[in-house]
Amino acid sequence: MNENIPAITPLIKHANDGLSAAEQAELKQHLAEKLQELSALSDTTSLQRARLQMDIAELLNALERKKEAWDIAREAFRISLQQESWQDAVEACDVLFQAGQDDSMAALGMGIWLAITFPVDPELTIAMLIHLVEETPDVSDVGALAAIAARYVVDLRADDDQHESQCFLVDNLIAMVAKRHGNVQDQEAMNRWLDRLELRDPQVFLPRLSQAVDAIVGNSWWFDRDELRNRLPD
């Protein structure tokens, strides 16, 4: 095993009080099985390893072992980025955000940057942007930028069979954000709100969202954005 990979003990140290004894036992069993699978892998840089690590991190998060979850998801992120598996890297950022550590908001910001920059599944991208909406004060424009970016991603990437349901989700998200941000109650007010915040043109709102993400991550970027942009598919 790679010495840089954090050690995870299979015993539950801090069970989540919200889980029943049966649920705790089931999670413990799943964790033991996943750890056994991980220890049997000889390849220390494969996506199979990274995905197992994310499964383990999710179980650790569920058991309120957040620091251990963070450490192993961070390694999964490193492998995913090295393998240029952008989807897996964003999923790792999601797990890292939910671990609730000091850099979890930075992880969310980096995940959003990757999810919008690369052709990541729109469902995952929406989930990351919803996290940002939930973390944003009602009066901030950032929630509006995140919500409208979610609609942009759906229109750009969603398959025909997913487009309608995902549009329904993000349109409700936009309506919720508009109501809390600008007390928007009807379509006329919505139109004024969209115009006032310049949310109709992606060449305007995407750079503004990028600036917001840059402020969230600060000096904690784990990768060179310019270098990654050079790997974008033609």
Buried (B, 14 or more C-beta within 10 A) or exposed (E): EEEEBEEBEBEBEEBBEEBEEEBBEEBBEBBBBBBEBBEEEEEEEEBEBBBBBBBBBBBBBBBBBBEBBBBBBBBBBBBBBEBEBBBBBBBBBBBBBBBBBEBBBBBBBBBBBBBBBBBBBBBBBBBBBBBBBEBBEEEBBBBBBBBBBBBBBBBEBBEEEBBEEBBEBBBEBBBBBBBBBBEBEEEEBBEEBBEEBBBEEBEEBBEBBBEBBEEBBEEEEBBEBEEBEEEEEE
